[in-house]
Amino acid sequence: MARIYQTATLGEAQVRIALIRDRGRADLLACRVDSWGAAYGDALWFITRSRDDATVLAYFCDEGMAQLKVCFVDARGAAGWRVAHRMKGRLG
């Protein structure tokens, strides 16, 4: 389950993520879900306000600093990894 908490500082984060609009350059296509229980795997994200509920502490940054490039999609069926990536399996 990918329950993402946005950290305020880089030092708190487990992963640095760049949000991009171009699907072709993204490592992961992610779909935001409305509930904690609907988050599944690496690609269905629930953004939580509670640090204690998170599976990942993320710092959102520019593409040059990022370890992972993510593009949000509207459909759950379109969500998933586009490329083989070292973060695969580590967000949930």
TORGUMAR-496331 format. One record per atom (N, C-alpha, C): x, y, z. Coordinates in pm, whole numbers. Each point is the difference from the previous one (the first is absolute). Example, Ala and Ser with C-alpha at 12.3 -4.5 7.8 and 13.67 -1.06 7.14 Angstrom:
BEGIN
- east/north/up
- 1319/-569/780
- -89/119/0
- 90/120/0
- -35/105/-72
- 82/119/6
- -77/109/73
END
This chain:
BEGIN
- east/north/up
- 83/-119/0
- -83/119/0
- 87/124/0
- -23/87/-90
- 77/124/-5
- -78/110/72
- 37/20/125
- -57/109/78
- 112/102/16
- -15/111/-69
- 107/99/-15
- -23/118/94
- 106/34/71
- -1/120/85
- 104/96/-57
- -41/124/-23
- 91/101/-53
- 75/67/114
- 132/-16/1
- 82/61/104
- 29/146/-35
- 28/76/102
- 30/142/-19
- 147/22/-36
- 85/-94/39
- 142/17/-28
- 58/-125/-65
- 105/18/-73
- 68/-108/-69
- 57/-102/98
- 48/47/114
- 61/-89/98
- -93/-104/60
- -129/27/1
- -99/-94/55
- -38/-109/-99
- 23/24/-127
- -55/-84/-106
- 75/-131/-19
- -76/-101/-42
- 57/-128/-41
- 24/-3/-151
- -75/83/-73
- 13/5/-146
- -29/142/-49
- 75/40/-103
- -22/130/-65
- -76/-25/-130
- -115/67/-15
- -89/-24/-112
- -23/128/-79
- 11/-11/-132
- -36/110/-89
- -133/-34/-65
- -94/93/7
- -128/-17/-67
- 11/64/-138
- -22/-80/-102
- 13/51/-136
- -129/-23/-78
- -19/74/-106
- -123/-10/-80
- 14/-94/-118
- 120/-22/-47
- 23/-82/-119
- 12/-148/37
- -101/-77/-36
- 0/-144/31
- 123/-70/-55
- 45/44/-114
- 113/-65/-66
- 131/10/77
- 14/98/86
- 123/18/78
- -13/-54/142
- -119/-44/38
- -24/-47/137
- 53/-142/19
- 45/-26/122
- 37/-136/40
- -125/-76/42
- -91/71/66
- -120/-60/56
- -121/85/-33
- -106/-65/-44
- -129/65/-17
- -82/-35/123
- -38/100/76
- -71/-21/127
- -141/56/-8
- -90/-65/68
- -139/46/8
- -33/25/147
- -52/117/28
- -39/32/139
- -133/-65/30
- -11/-59/118
- -124/-63/44
- -53/76/121
- -130/-17/26
- -68/80/101
- 6/-57/141
- 40/-125/13
- 0/-58/134
- 129/-76/27
- 29/-13/127
- 119/-69/48
- 0/-144/-49
- -116/-65/6
- -11/-140/-39
- 10/-24/-149
- -25/101/-81
- 6/-16/-146
- 143/10/-54
- 91/48/82
- 141/8/-43
- 53/-142/-12
- 63/-29/-114
- 48/-136/-24
- 126/5/-86
- 98/-78/38
- 124/-6/-78
- 72/133/-1
- 80/19/-103
- 78/124/-14
- -76/109/-73
- -104/-36/-76
- -59/95/-93
- -130/64/45
- -68/-56/99
- -123/61/50
- 32/70/131
- 2/132/-5
- 49/82/111
- -114/62/80
- 13/-11/131
- -82/79/91
- 94/99/67
- -28/127/-16
- 82/104/62
- -56/24/140
- 79/-31/100
- -46/11/138
- 57/123/69
- -76/50/94
- 46/114/80
- 67/-46/129
- -6/-131/23
- 58/-57/121
- 131/-72/-32
- 105/50/54
- 132/-62/-20
- 1/-145/48
- -71/-27/107
- -3/-135/58
- -70/-102/-88
- -92/43/-86
- -71/-91/-89
- 74/-27/-130
- 104/76/-27
- 69/-7/-130
- 88/-123/-13
- 8/-50/-123
- 97/-104/-33
- 125/63/-61
- -14/124/-49
- 111/72/-61
- -2/146/41
- 116/50/41
- 16/143/27
- 67/59/-123
- -74/86/-70
- 46/52/-129
- 26/150/5
- 105/40/-69
- 29/142/-19
- -17/26/-149
- -89/93/-35
- -24/32/-139
- 95/111/-43
- 73/-26/-107
- 107/90/-43
- 2/11/-152
- 99/72/-52
- 12/11/-145
- 60/-129/-58
- -13/-14/-127
- 42/-123/-69
- 149/-30/15
- 81/101/7
- 144/-20/10
- 45/-62/132
- -77/22/106
- 33/-55/132
- -71/-131/30
- -96/-37/-82
- -90/-112/30
- 64/-136/-17
- -42/-93/84
- 34/-140/-14
- -106/-73/-82
- -120/59/-5
- -113/-61/-67
- -82/108/-69
- -36/-24/-126
- -84/93/-76
- -139/-61/-12
- -101/75/47
- -137/-50/4
- -92/91/-79
- -89/-62/-76
- -105/72/-71
- -133/-55/51
- -90/89/44
- -130/-45/46
- -92/-25/-119
- -76/-109/8
- -99/-35/-102
- -136/-10/67
- -106/11/-79
- -136/-2/56
- -55/-141/19
- 43/-93/-82
- -56/-136/4
- 93/-97/73
- -59/-80/86
- 78/-100/73
- 68/-98/-96
- -70/-34/-107
- 54/-95/-97
- 123/50/-71
- 19/131/-7
- 116/58/-67
- 120/11/93
- -21/-19/130
- 106/16/99
- 95/-120/-1
- 127/29/19
- 100/-106/9
- 138/49/-40
- 97/-88/14
- 137/34/-35
- 15/2/-151
- 70/99/-50
- 30/10/-143
- 134/-63/-31
- 90/2/96
- 136/-48/-20
- 42/-86/120
- 101/-83/-19
- 58/-72/113
- 70/105/87
- -26/-1/129
- 52/105/87
- 35/-59/135
- 104/51/62
- 45/-53/130
- -101/25/112
- -95/91/-18
- -100/28/102
- -121/-95/-10
- -5/-83/-100
- -113/-90/-20
- -17/-90/122
- -121/-1/54
- -30/-79/117
- 32/66/133
- 52/121/-3
- 43/67/124
- -96/111/46
- -106/26/-76
- -91/107/37
- -118/-49/82
- -28/-126/-7
- -118/-55/66
- 28/-74/125
END
